[in-house]
Amino acid sequence: MAESIAFSKSAGREQVYAEIAPQIEALVSGETDLVANLANIAAVLKEAFGFFWVGFYLKKGEQLVLGPFQGPLACTRIDFDSGVCGHAYSTRETAIVPDVDAFPGHIACSSAARSEIVVPLVGATGEVFAVLDVDSDRLNDFSETDADGLKAIAAIVERTL
């Protein structure tokens, strides 16, 4: 049975991340299916923040392949050396891009996306197995607050593996 995630709609982002993180932890703690957990997390993030696009790309072979997401159509496959997702994957570091048009090699899955943040997810073996990709239709929409909040959510996923 699905449960509702509660958060303060008038709260700032830092408070919303703090409110939803333990709820996401509880949501995924009893579920062992990675795809199901990623789907619910994408839905929670989209609902809580109203981001333009939220989703996961999973490492499959020598590419990142589209996984669970919320939002308009997306690119299906991304090379490890392409775009913001490939950059975050290959550097193993969170990438905050205030203006995607200024990012060399940006992949424009949607012309409406203006800024982006991508967080790599690292498994028990130390390998990046996925990235969490969030796009906004506003310039400069992401900050260290988002990086910290999304890293905390990524850590929840990493612990469920």
DRENPA-3360 file (N, C-alpha, C; in nm, 2 decimals, always signed):
BEGIN
1 = MAESIAFS = +0.08/-0.12/+0.00/+0.00/+0.00/+0.00/+0.09/+0.12/+0.00 ~ +0.06/+0.22/-0.09/+0.14/+0.34/-0.10/+0.10/+0.43/+0.02 ~ +0.20/+0.50/+0.06/+0.18/+0.60/+0.17/+0.22/+0.74/+0.11 ~ +0.16/+0.84/+0.17/+0.18/+0.97/+0.13/+0.31/+1.03/+0.20 ~ +0.39/+1.11/+0.13/+0.50/+1.17/+0.19/+0.45/+1.31/+0.23 ~ +0.48/+1.35/+0.36/+0.43/+1.48/+0.41/+0.55/+1.57/+0.42 ~ +0.53/+1.70/+0.38/+0.63/+1.80/+0.38/+0.56/+1.94/+0.39 ~ +0.63/+2.03/+0.43/+0.57/+2.17/+0.44/+0.59/+2.24/+0.31;
9 = KSAGREQV = +0.48/+2.27/+0.24/+0.49/+2.33/+0.11/+0.54/+2.47/+0.12 ~ +0.53/+2.54/+0.23/+0.58/+2.68/+0.24/+0.73/+2.68/+0.29 ~ +0.79/+2.56/+0.33/+0.92/+2.56/+0.38/+1.03/+2.58/+0.28 ~ +1.14/+2.62/+0.32/+1.26/+2.64/+0.23/+1.31/+2.50/+0.19 ~ +1.40/+2.49/+0.09/+1.45/+2.36/+0.04/+1.52/+2.28/+0.15 ~ +1.60/+2.35/+0.23/+1.67/+2.27/+0.33/+1.58/+2.20/+0.42 ~ +1.47/+2.27/+0.46/+1.38/+2.21/+0.55/+1.30/+2.09/+0.48 ~ +1.27/+2.11/+0.36/+1.19/+2.01/+0.28/+1.28/+1.88/+0.27;
17 = YAEIAPQI = +1.41/+1.90/+0.24/+1.50/+1.78/+0.23/+1.50/+1.72/+0.37 ~ +1.51/+1.79/+0.47/+1.52/+1.73/+0.61/+1.39/+1.66/+0.64 ~ +1.28/+1.71/+0.59/+1.15/+1.64/+0.62/+1.13/+1.52/+0.54 ~ +1.17/+1.52/+0.41/+1.14/+1.40/+0.32/+1.25/+1.29/+0.34 ~ +1.37/+1.32/+0.38/+1.47/+1.22/+0.38/+1.43/+1.10/+0.47 ~ +1.39/+1.13/+0.60/+1.35/+1.01/+0.68/+1.23/+0.94/+0.63 ~ +1.14/+1.01/+0.56/+1.02/+0.95/+0.50/+1.06/+0.86/+0.38 ~ +1.16/+0.91/+0.30/+1.21/+0.82/+0.19/+1.28/+0.70/+0.25;
25 = EALVSGET = +1.36/+0.72/+0.36/+1.42/+0.60/+0.42/+1.32/+0.50/+0.46 ~ +1.21/+0.54/+0.52/+1.11/+0.45/+0.57/+1.04/+0.38/+0.45 ~ +1.02/+0.46/+0.34/+0.95/+0.41/+0.22/+1.03/+0.30/+0.16 ~ +1.16/+0.31/+0.15/+1.24/+0.21/+0.08/+1.30/+0.10/+0.17 ~ +1.29/+0.12/+0.30/+1.35/+0.03/+0.39/+1.30/-0.12/+0.38 ~ +1.17/-0.13/+0.34/+1.12/-0.27/+0.33/+1.11/-0.32/+0.19 ~ +1.16/-0.24/+0.10/+1.16/-0.28/-0.05/+1.30/-0.31/-0.10 ~ +1.32/-0.43/-0.16/+1.45/-0.46/-0.21/+1.47/-0.44/-0.36;
33 = DLVANLAN = +1.36/-0.40/-0.43/+1.37/-0.38/-0.57/+1.42/-0.24/-0.60 ~ +1.54/-0.23/-0.66/+1.60/-0.10/-0.69/+1.51/-0.01/-0.78 ~ +1.46/-0.06/-0.88/+1.38/+0.02/-0.97/+1.25/+0.07/-0.90 ~ +1.19/-0.01/-0.82/+1.07/+0.04/-0.75/+1.11/+0.15/-0.66 ~ +1.22/+0.14/-0.59/+1.27/+0.24/-0.49/+1.30/+0.37/-0.57 ~ +1.37/+0.36/-0.68/+1.41/+0.48/-0.76/+1.29/+0.55/-0.81 ~ +1.19/+0.47/-0.86/+1.06/+0.53/-0.91/+0.99/+0.61/-0.80 ~ +0.98/+0.56/-0.68/+0.92/+0.63/-0.57/+1.00/+0.75/-0.53;
41 = IAAVLKEA = +1.13/+0.74/-0.53/+1.21/+0.86/-0.49/+1.20/+0.97/-0.60 ~ +1.20/+0.93/-0.72/+1.18/+1.04/-0.83/+1.04/+1.11/-0.81 ~ +0.94/+1.03/-0.78/+0.81/+1.09/-0.76/+0.81/+1.18/-0.64 ~ +0.87/+1.14/-0.53/+0.87/+1.22/-0.41/+0.94/+1.35/-0.44 ~ +1.06/+1.35/-0.50/+1.13/+1.47/-0.53/+1.06/+1.56/-0.63 ~ +0.99/+1.51/-0.73/+0.91/+1.59/-0.82/+0.80/+1.66/-0.75 ~ +0.73/+1.58/-0.66/+0.61/+1.63/-0.59/+0.66/+1.74/-0.48 ~ +0.77/+1.71/-0.41/+0.81/+1.80/-0.31/+0.86/+1.93/-0.36;
49 = FGFFWVGF = +0.93/+1.93/-0.47/+1.00/+2.05/-0.52/+0.94/+2.11/-0.65 ~ +0.86/+2.03/-0.72/+0.81/+2.08/-0.85/+0.92/+2.10/-0.96 ~ +1.03/+2.02/-0.94/+1.14/+2.03/-1.04/+1.08/+2.00/-1.18 ~ +1.14/+2.05/-1.29/+1.10/+2.02/-1.42/+1.12/+1.87/-1.46 ~ +1.23/+1.81/-1.41/+1.25/+1.67/-1.45/+1.34/+1.61/-1.33 ~ +1.30/+1.49/-1.29/+1.38/+1.42/-1.19/+1.39/+1.28/-1.23 ~ +1.51/+1.22/-1.23/+1.52/+1.08/-1.27/+1.66/+1.02/-1.24 ~ +1.67/+0.90/-1.28/+1.79/+0.82/-1.25/+1.84/+0.76/-1.39;
57 = YLKKGEQL = +1.97/+0.76/-1.41/+2.03/+0.69/-1.52/+2.11/+0.58/-1.45 ~ +2.10/+0.46/-1.50/+2.17/+0.34/-1.45/+2.28/+0.30/-1.54 ~ +2.39/+0.26/-1.48/+2.51/+0.21/-1.56/+2.47/+0.07/-1.61 ~ +2.47/+0.06/-1.74/+2.45/-0.06/-1.81/+2.55/-0.07/-1.92 ~ +2.64/-0.17/-1.91/+2.75/-0.18/-2.00/+2.84/-0.06/-2.00 ~ +2.86/+0.01/-2.11/+2.94/+0.12/-2.12/+2.87/+0.25/-2.14 ~ +2.74/+0.26/-2.09/+2.66/+0.38/-2.10/+2.57/+0.39/-1.97 ~ +2.52/+0.51/-1.96/+2.41/+0.54/-1.86/+2.28/+0.52/-1.94;
65 = VLGPFQGP = +2.19/+0.44/-1.88/+2.06/+0.42/-1.95/+1.95/+0.47/-1.86 ~ +1.85/+0.53/-1.92/+1.74/+0.59/-1.85/+1.67/+0.49/-1.76 ~ +1.65/+0.53/-1.64/+1.58/+0.45/-1.54/+1.45/+0.53/-1.50 ~ +1.40/+0.50/-1.38/+1.28/+0.57/-1.34/+1.29/+0.72/-1.34 ~ +1.19/+0.79/-1.38/+1.19/+0.93/-1.38/+1.05/+0.99/-1.37 ~ +1.04/+1.12/-1.35/+0.92/+1.20/-1.35/+0.95/+1.32/-1.43 ~ +0.86/+1.35/-1.53/+0.87/+1.46/-1.62/+0.86/+1.42/-1.76 ~ +0.89/+1.52/-1.85/+0.87/+1.49/-1.99/+0.97/+1.39/-2.04;
73 = LACTRIDF = +0.96/+1.35/-2.17/+1.05/+1.25/-2.23/+1.19/+1.29/-2.21 ~ +1.28/+1.19/-2.20/+1.42/+1.21/-2.17/+1.51/+1.13/-2.27 ~ +1.63/+1.17/-2.27/+1.73/+1.09/-2.35/+1.74/+0.95/-2.29 ~ +1.75/+0.85/-2.37/+1.75/+0.71/-2.33/+1.89/+0.67/-2.29 ~ +1.99/+0.71/-2.37/+2.13/+0.66/-2.34/+2.23/+0.78/-2.34 ~ +2.32/+0.77/-2.24/+2.42/+0.88/-2.23/+2.56/+0.81/-2.22 ~ +2.65/+0.85/-2.30/+2.79/+0.80/-2.29/+2.85/+0.86/-2.16 ~ +2.95/+0.78/-2.10/+3.01/+0.82/-1.98/+3.09/+0.96/-2.00;
81 = DSGVCGHA = +3.13/+0.99/-2.12/+3.20/+1.11/-2.14/+3.12/+1.23/-2.20 ~ +2.98/+1.22/-2.18/+2.89/+1.31/-2.24/+2.80/+1.38/-2.14 ~ +2.78/+1.51/-2.16/+2.68/+1.58/-2.08/+2.71/+1.59/-1.93 ~ +2.62/+1.64/-1.86/+2.64/+1.66/-1.72/+2.63/+1.53/-1.65 ~ +2.54/+1.44/-1.69/+2.54/+1.31/-1.63/+2.66/+1.23/-1.65 ~ +2.72/+1.23/-1.77/+2.84/+1.16/-1.79/+2.96/+1.22/-1.71 ~ +2.96/+1.35/-1.70/+3.06/+1.42/-1.62/+3.05/+1.38/-1.47 ~ +2.93/+1.38/-1.42/+2.92/+1.34/-1.28/+2.96/+1.19/-1.26;
89 = YSTRETAI = +2.92/+1.11/-1.35/+2.96/+0.97/-1.35/+3.11/+0.95/-1.35 ~ +3.17/+1.01/-1.45/+3.32/+0.99/-1.47/+3.40/+1.06/-1.36 ~ +3.36/+1.17/-1.30/+3.44/+1.24/-1.20/+3.40/+1.19/-1.06 ~ +3.28/+1.12/-1.05/+3.23/+1.07/-0.92/+3.20/+1.19/-0.83 ~ +3.17/+1.30/-0.88/+3.14/+1.42/-0.80/+3.01/+1.48/-0.85 ~ +2.94/+1.54/-0.75/+2.81/+1.61/-0.78/+2.84/+1.73/-0.87 ~ +2.76/+1.75/-0.98/+2.78/+1.86/-1.07/+2.66/+1.95/-1.06 ~ +2.68/+2.08/-1.03/+2.58/+2.18/-1.03/+2.61/+2.27/-1.15;
97 = VPDVDAFP = +2.51/+2.28/-1.24/+2.52/+2.36/-1.36/+2.42/+2.47/-1.36 ~ +2.46/+2.59/-1.33/+2.36/+2.70/-1.33/+2.29/+2.74/-1.46 ~ +2.37/+2.71/-1.57/+2.31/+2.74/-1.70/+2.36/+2.63/-1.80 ~ +2.27/+2.54/-1.83/+2.31/+2.42/-1.91/+2.36/+2.46/-2.05 ~ +2.32/+2.57/-2.10/+2.37/+2.62/-2.23/+2.52/+2.66/-2.23 ~ +2.57/+2.68/-2.11/+2.71/+2.72/-2.09/+2.80/+2.60/-2.06 ~ +2.74/+2.48/-2.04/+2.81/+2.36/-2.01/+2.86/+2.30/-2.13 ~ +2.99/+2.28/-2.15/+3.04/+2.22/-2.27/+2.99/+2.08/-2.29;
105 = GHIACSSA = +2.94/+2.04/-2.40/+2.89/+1.91/-2.43/+2.75/+1.88/-2.36 ~ +2.68/+1.98/-2.32/+2.55/+1.95/-2.26/+2.46/+1.88/-2.36 ~ +2.39/+1.78/-2.31/+2.29/+1.71/-2.40/+2.16/+1.77/-2.37 ~ +2.10/+1.83/-2.47/+1.97/+1.90/-2.46/+1.86/+1.80/-2.48 ~ +1.82/+1.72/-2.38/+1.70/+1.63/-2.39/+1.58/+1.71/-2.41 ~ +1.57/+1.83/-2.34/+1.46/+1.92/-2.35/+1.51/+2.06/-2.36 ~ +1.46/+2.14/-2.45/+1.51/+2.28/-2.46/+1.45/+2.36/-2.34 ~ +1.36/+2.31/-2.27/+1.30/+2.38/-2.15/+1.40/+2.38/-2.03;
113 = ARSEIVVP = +1.49/+2.28/-2.02/+1.58/+2.27/-1.91/+1.68/+2.38/-1.92 ~ +1.70/+2.45/-1.80/+1.78/+2.57/-1.80/+1.90/+2.54/-1.70 ~ +1.88/+2.47/-1.59/+1.99/+2.44/-1.50/+1.97/+2.29/-1.45 ~ +2.08/+2.24/-1.39/+2.08/+2.10/-1.37/+2.17/+2.07/-1.25 ~ +2.14/+1.96/-1.18/+2.23/+1.90/-1.08/+2.23/+1.75/-1.10 ~ +2.35/+1.69/-1.09/+2.36/+1.55/-1.10/+2.44/+1.49/-0.99 ~ +2.39/+1.39/-0.92/+2.46/+1.33/-0.81/+2.49/+1.18/-0.84 ~ +2.62/+1.14/-0.83/+2.65/+1.00/-0.86/+2.61/+0.91/-0.74;
121 = LVGATGEV = +2.57/+0.79/-0.77/+2.54/+0.69/-0.66/+2.64/+0.58/-0.67 ~ +2.70/+0.55/-0.55/+2.82/+0.46/-0.55/+2.77/+0.34/-0.47 ~ +2.80/+0.22/-0.53/+2.76/+0.09/-0.46/+2.86/+0.05/-0.36 ~ +2.84/-0.07/-0.30/+2.93/-0.13/-0.20/+3.07/-0.16/-0.26 ~ +3.07/-0.18/-0.39/+3.20/-0.21/-0.45/+3.29/-0.09/-0.48 ~ +3.23/+0.03/-0.46/+3.30/+0.15/-0.48/+3.28/+0.20/-0.62 ~ +3.20/+0.13/-0.70/+3.17/+0.17/-0.84/+3.04/+0.26/-0.85 ~ +3.04/+0.36/-0.94/+2.92/+0.44/-0.96/+2.83/+0.35/-1.04;
129 = FAVLDVDS = +2.71/+0.33/-0.98/+2.61/+0.24/-1.05/+2.49/+0.32/-1.11 ~ +2.48/+0.45/-1.08/+2.37/+0.53/-1.13/+2.40/+0.67/-1.10 ~ +2.32/+0.76/-1.16/+2.33/+0.90/-1.12/+2.18/+0.95/-1.11 ~ +2.17/+1.04/-1.01/+2.04/+1.11/-0.99/+2.05/+1.24/-1.06 ~ +1.96/+1.27/-1.16/+1.96/+1.38/-1.24/+1.84/+1.47/-1.21 ~ +1.86/+1.59/-1.19/+1.74/+1.69/-1.16/+1.76/+1.81/-1.25 ~ +1.66/+1.84/-1.33/+1.66/+1.96/-1.42/+1.56/+2.06/-1.37 ~ +1.59/+2.18/-1.39/+1.50/+2.29/-1.36/+1.48/+2.37/-1.49;
137 = DRLNDFSE = +1.36/+2.43/-1.50/+1.33/+2.52/-1.61/+1.37/+2.67/-1.58 ~ +1.44/+2.68/-1.47/+1.49/+2.82/-1.43/+1.64/+2.82/-1.42 ~ +1.70/+2.92/-1.46/+1.85/+2.94/-1.45/+1.89/+2.94/-1.30 ~ +2.01/+2.89/-1.27/+2.07/+2.89/-1.14/+1.98/+2.85/-1.03 ~ +1.91/+2.74/-1.05/+1.81/+2.70/-0.95/+1.86/+2.61/-0.85 ~ +1.99/+2.56/-0.86/+2.04/+2.47/-0.76/+2.16/+2.52/-0.69 ~ +2.17/+2.48/-0.56/+2.28/+2.53/-0.47/+2.34/+2.42/-0.39 ~ +2.43/+2.45/-0.30/+2.49/+2.35/-0.21/+2.38/+2.29/-0.13;
145 = TDADGLKA = +2.27/+2.36/-0.10/+2.16/+2.30/-0.02/+2.10/+2.18/-0.10 ~ +2.08/+2.20/-0.23/+2.03/+2.09/-0.31/+2.14/+1.97/-0.32 ~ +2.26/+2.01/-0.33/+2.37/+1.91/-0.34/+2.37/+1.83/-0.21 ~ +2.36/+1.89/-0.09/+2.36/+1.82/+0.03/+2.23/+1.74/+0.05 ~ +2.12/+1.79/+0.01/+1.99/+1.72/+0.03/+1.99/+1.60/-0.07 ~ +2.03/+1.61/-0.19/+2.03/+1.50/-0.29/+2.13/+1.40/-0.25 ~ +2.25/+1.44/-0.20/+2.35/+1.34/-0.16/+2.29/+1.26/-0.04 ~ +2.22/+1.32/+0.05/+2.16/+1.24/+0.16/+2.06/+1.14/+0.10;
153 = IAAIVERT = +1.99/+1.18/+0.00/+1.89/+1.08/-0.06/+1.96/+0.98/-0.13 ~ +2.07/+1.01/-0.20/+2.16/+0.91/-0.27/+2.21/+0.81/-0.17 ~ +2.25/+0.86/-0.05/+2.31/+0.77/+0.05/+2.20/+0.67/+0.10 ~ +2.08/+0.71/+0.10/+1.97/+0.62/+0.14/+1.96/+0.51/+0.04 ~ +1.97/+0.54/-0.09/+1.96/+0.44/-0.20/+2.08/+0.35/-0.18 ~ +2.20/+0.41/-0.17/+2.32/+0.33/-0.16/+2.32/+0.23/-0.04 ~ +2.25/+0.26/+0.07/+2.24/+0.17/+0.18/+2.14/+0.06/+0.16 ~ +2.05/+0.07/+0.06/+1.95/-0.03/+0.04/+2.01/-0.14/-0.05;
161 = L = +2.13/-0.12/-0.11/+2.18/-0.22/-0.20/+2.24/-0.34/-0.13;
% end
